[in-house]
């Protein structure tokens, strides 16, 4: 819980709202999506233990 509060307090938005388009995604975007999904699955596994 402390880490979450710390993150929220330190997070500063640049005010730019980025939109993602699957049609415009390049190979780097697709690889980043795959890494993010794998990380989400690992985090969900740990949370369920």
C-alpha positions in Angstrom: 0.0 0.0 0.0 2.8 2.4 0.8 4.4 1.9 -2.6 1.1 2.7 -4.3 0.7 5.9 -2.4 4.3 6.9 -3.1 3.8 6.3 -6.8 0.6 8.4 -6.9 2.4 11.2 -5.0 5.4 11.2 -7.3 3.5 10.7 -10.6 3.3 13.8 -12.7 1.4 13.9 -15.9 2.6 15.8 -18.9 -1.0 16.4 -19.8 -0.8 14.5 -23.1 -3.4 11.8 -23.6 -1.9 9.2 -25.9 -4.1 6.9 -27.8 -3.0 3.5 -29.1 -4.0 2.3 -32.5 -3.4 -1.4 -33.3 -3.5 -0.5 -37.0 -0.6 1.9 -36.6 1.5 -0.3 -34.2 5.0 -1.2 -35.3 7.0 -4.2 -34.3 8.4 -2.5 -31.2 4.8 -1.7 -30.0 3.8 -5.3 -30.5 6.8 -6.5 -28.5 6.1 -4.1 -25.8 2.5 -5.2 -25.6 3.6 -8.8 -25.3 6.1 -8.0 -22.5 3.4 -6.0 -20.7 0.9 -8.9 -20.9 3.5 -11.3 -19.6 4.2 -9.0 -16.7 0.5 -8.7 -15.9 0.2 -12.5 -15.9 3.2 -12.8 -13.5 1.7 -10.2 -11.2 -1.7 -11.8 -11.2 0.0 -15.2 -10.3 1.8 -13.6 -7.4 -1.3 -11.9 -6.2 -3.3 -15.1 -6.2 -0.8 -17.0 -4.0 
